[in-house]
Amino acid sequence: MADSIDARLDAAEAEVQASLILAREDARPVAPDASLGRLTRQDAMQAQQMAVARVGRLETRLRLIEAARQRVADDEYGECVRCGGEIASARLEVRPEAPFCLRCERGG
């Protein structure tokens, strides 16, 4: 079972790393001397800010993946870090790094 968990975490990490490369490229500042019209420049700056936010979300997901690897090593993977209950296997299939059960994730 640990092999399949590791494989899912590896796949999630590879996906995030690939997305991070693109997002970091898009997050570069818009050059002030780029020949863009006023509205186009505003659109470019807005897209850049959205990419910056995406980089932050992806970096957070990488930290969650690393924390999930530690829970595997500690034999605590699949347990909600808040309530200690079991995290549904379907949830872990979609988000293998999920630290919370759905109830705790929703604040319940």
BALOBA-1460 file (C-alpha; in Angstrom, 3 decimals):
// residues 108
<rec num="1" residu="m" x="0.000" y="0.000" z="0.000"/>
<rec num="2" residu="a" x="2.824" y="2.410" z="0.834"/>
<rec num="3" residu="d" x="4.141" y="1.978" z="-2.727"/>
<rec num="4" residu="s" x="0.848" y="3.153" z="-4.220"/>
<rec num="5" residu="i" x="0.749" y="6.086" z="-1.807"/>
<rec num="6" residu="d" x="4.306" y="7.024" z="-2.736"/>
<rec num="7" residu="a" x="3.424" y="6.718" z="-6.422"/>
<rec num="8" residu="r" x="0.393" y="9.001" z="-6.008"/>
<rec num="9" residu="l" x="2.455" y="11.529" z="-4.060"/>
<rec num="10" residu="d" x="5.220" y="11.349" z="-6.694"/>
<rec num="11" residu="a" x="2.681" y="11.951" z="-9.461"/>
<rec num="12" residu="a" x="1.117" y="14.868" z="-7.582"/>
<rec num="13" residu="e" x="4.540" y="16.394" z="-6.961"/>
<rec num="14" residu="a" x="5.546" y="16.035" z="-10.622"/>
<rec num="15" residu="e" x="2.293" y="17.694" z="-11.700"/>
<rec num="16" residu="v" x="2.797" y="20.579" z="-9.270"/>
<rec num="17" residu="q" x="6.446" y="21.027" z="-10.271"/>
<rec num="18" residu="a" x="5.493" y="21.205" z="-13.965"/>
<rec num="19" residu="s" x="2.741" y="23.725" z="-13.215"/>
<rec num="20" residu="l" x="5.141" y="25.763" z="-11.081"/>
<rec num="21" residu="i" x="7.567" y="26.170" z="-13.974"/>
<rec num="22" residu="l" x="4.823" y="27.675" z="-16.128"/>
<rec num="23" residu="a" x="3.307" y="29.749" z="-13.334"/>
<rec num="24" residu="r" x="6.668" y="31.238" z="-12.333"/>
<rec num="25" residu="e" x="7.278" y="32.213" z="-15.936"/>
<rec num="26" residu="d" x="3.874" y="33.897" z="-16.105"/>
<rec num="27" residu="a" x="4.497" y="35.577" z="-12.733"/>
<rec num="28" residu="r" x="7.485" y="37.545" z="-13.977"/>
<rec num="29" residu="p" x="6.921" y="41.302" z="-13.795"/>
<rec num="30" residu="v" x="5.524" y="42.990" z="-16.877"/>
<rec num="31" residu="a" x="8.325" y="44.972" z="-18.481"/>
<rec num="32" residu="p" x="7.529" y="48.706" z="-18.439"/>
<rec num="33" residu="d" x="9.090" y="49.179" z="-21.867"/>
<rec num="34" residu="a" x="7.068" y="46.411" z="-23.528"/>
<rec num="35" residu="s" x="5.078" y="47.806" z="-26.421"/>
<rec num="36" residu="l" x="1.575" y="47.200" z="-25.100"/>
<rec num="37" residu="g" x="-1.426" y="49.452" z="-25.211"/>
<rec num="38" residu="r" x="-2.773" y="50.820" z="-21.939"/>
<rec num="39" residu="l" x="-5.563" y="48.243" z="-21.610"/>
<rec num="40" residu="t" x="-3.317" y="45.439" z="-22.781"/>
<rec num="41" residu="r" x="-0.738" y="46.419" z="-20.156"/>
<rec num="42" residu="q" x="-3.431" y="46.337" z="-17.458"/>
<rec num="43" residu="d" x="-4.529" y="42.906" z="-18.682"/>
<rec num="44" residu="a" x="-0.918" y="41.701" z="-18.630"/>
<rec num="45" residu="m" x="-0.410" y="43.030" z="-15.105"/>
<rec num="46" residu="q" x="-3.628" y="41.394" z="-13.926"/>
<rec num="47" residu="a" x="-2.584" y="38.076" z="-15.493"/>
<rec num="48" residu="q" x="0.812" y="38.422" z="-13.807"/>
<rec num="49" residu="q" x="-0.813" y="38.957" z="-10.406"/>
<rec num="50" residu="m" x="-3.041" y="35.916" z="-10.938"/>
<rec num="51" residu="a" x="0.083" y="33.896" z="-11.785"/>
<rec num="52" residu="v" x="1.766" y="35.112" z="-8.579"/>
<rec num="53" residu="a" x="-1.233" y="33.858" z="-6.604"/>
<rec num="54" residu="r" x="-1.096" y="30.543" z="-8.472"/>
<rec num="55" residu="v" x="2.601" y="30.151" z="-7.592"/>
<rec num="56" residu="g" x="1.668" y="30.610" z="-3.930"/>
<rec num="57" residu="r" x="-1.053" y="27.955" z="-4.125"/>
<rec num="58" residu="l" x="1.275" y="25.517" z="-5.887"/>
<rec num="59" residu="e" x="4.048" y="26.075" z="-3.343"/>
<rec num="60" residu="t" x="1.535" y="25.426" z="-0.564"/>
<rec num="61" residu="r" x="0.529" y="22.194" z="-2.277"/>
<rec num="62" residu="l" x="4.204" y="21.136" z="-2.437"/>
<rec num="63" residu="r" x="4.476" y="21.673" z="1.324"/>
<rec num="64" residu="l" x="1.345" y="19.567" z="1.822"/>
<rec num="65" residu="i" x="2.852" y="16.788" z="-0.288"/>
<rec num="66" residu="e" x="6.017" y="16.856" z="1.808"/>
<rec num="67" residu="a" x="3.934" y="16.760" z="5.000"/>
<rec num="68" residu="a" x="1.996" y="13.781" z="3.590"/>
<rec num="69" residu="r" x="5.299" y="11.990" z="2.952"/>
<rec num="70" residu="q" x="6.179" y="12.571" z="6.604"/>
<rec num="71" residu="r" x="2.804" y="11.169" z="7.699"/>
<rec num="72" residu="v" x="3.543" y="8.069" z="5.592"/>
<rec num="73" residu="a" x="6.911" y="7.705" z="7.330"/>
<rec num="74" residu="d" x="5.240" y="8.178" z="10.721"/>
<rec num="75" residu="d" x="2.532" y="5.625" z="9.804"/>
<rec num="76" residu="e" x="-0.140" y="8.312" z="10.194"/>
<rec num="77" residu="y" x="-1.113" y="8.719" z="6.546"/>
<rec num="78" residu="g" x="-4.860" y="8.722" z="5.999"/>
<rec num="79" residu="e" x="-5.604" y="10.110" z="9.464"/>
<rec num="80" residu="c" x="-7.029" y="13.615" z="9.755"/>
<rec num="81" residu="v" x="-4.453" y="15.832" z="11.433"/>
<rec num="82" residu="r" x="-7.232" y="17.775" z="13.170"/>
<rec num="83" residu="c" x="-9.657" y="15.177" z="14.514"/>
<rec num="84" residu="g" x="-7.672" y="11.962" z="14.051"/>
<rec num="85" residu="g" x="-10.472" y="10.372" z="12.056"/>
<rec num="86" residu="e" x="-10.000" y="8.517" z="8.816"/>
<rec num="87" residu="i" x="-9.695" y="10.481" z="5.574"/>
<rec num="88" residu="a" x="-11.868" y="8.836" z="2.915"/>
<rec num="89" residu="s" x="-9.839" y="6.854" z="0.390"/>
<rec num="90" residu="a" x="-11.714" y="8.551" z="-2.472"/>
<rec num="91" residu="r" x="-10.496" y="11.913" z="-1.169"/>
<rec num="92" residu="l" x="-6.926" y="10.629" z="-0.966"/>
<rec num="93" residu="e" x="-7.186" y="9.324" z="-4.531"/>
<rec num="94" residu="v" x="-7.944" y="12.841" z="-5.752"/>
<rec num="95" residu="r" x="-5.709" y="14.736" z="-3.305"/>
<rec num="96" residu="p" x="-3.139" y="12.327" z="-1.870"/>
<rec num="97" residu="e" x="-1.681" y="15.169" z="0.185"/>
<rec num="98" residu="a" x="-4.983" y="15.978" z="1.930"/>
<rec num="99" residu="p" x="-4.291" y="16.502" z="5.657"/>
<rec num="100" residu="f" x="-7.949" y="16.774" z="6.735"/>
<rec num="101" residu="c" x="-11.107" y="14.725" z="6.461"/>
<rec num="102" residu="l" x="-13.939" y="16.473" z="4.607"/>
<rec num="103" residu="r" x="-15.719" y="17.441" z="7.828"/>
<rec num="104" residu="c" x="-12.661" y="19.200" z="9.226"/>
<rec num="105" residu="e" x="-11.795" y="20.708" z="5.824"/>
<rec num="106" residu="r" x="-15.241" y="22.313" z="5.759"/>
<rec num="107" residu="g" x="-14.795" y="23.573" z="9.287"/>
<rec num="108" residu="g" x="-17.276" y="21.184" z="10.857"/>
